[in-house]
Amino acid sequence: MTNKLTVVVALTAGLLGGLLTRYIAPPVAFAQDKQAVTKEVRAQSLTLVDASDHALGTFTAEPIGNRMTINGRGMATPQTIIGPTRIVLRDANGTEIWSAGGGARIRPLLESSR
C-alpha cells in the first residue's frame, strides 16, 4: 500500500509542480533574428553637439540666395526663400564653412576667414 501511495503522491506532485511553473516562472527567452540595418536617414538638418549640448556645427540644405539670422539661442536660422537649394555646412556662430550647389561661387578671403 505504501508503494502505491508513494507513486500517487509523486505523480500528483509532478503534475502540480508543472502547472505551477507554467504560471509562476518567468517566460522563456528565445533567440531573435538580427535587426535590419538602416539604409537611409532622413532629416532637414544635422547638428553636431559637444558633451555639454552646445552646437558645434550644422549641416543643412537651404534655398539659394537665403539670408541667415541669429536667433536668441545663438543658432543660425534661415529666412525662407522658395527656389533651388544648396547644401551648407555652418559653424556654431552660423558662419558658412562649406557649401555645394547653386553655382560655383568664390568667396573673398575676408569673407571666408570669419
HUDA-V285170 format. One record per helix or strand of 2 or more residues. SS is the DSSP state (H for helix, E for strand). FROM is the first residue (numbers start at 1). TO is the last residue. If there is no record, write none. Layout:
# HUDA-V285170
ss->SS from->FROM to->TO
ss->SS from->FROM to->TO
This chain:
# HUDA-V285170
ss->H from->2 to->24
ss->E from->45 to->49
ss->E from->55 to->63
ss->E from->67 to->70
ss->E from->76 to->79
ss->E from->85 to->91
ss->E from->96 to->100
ss->H from->109 to->112
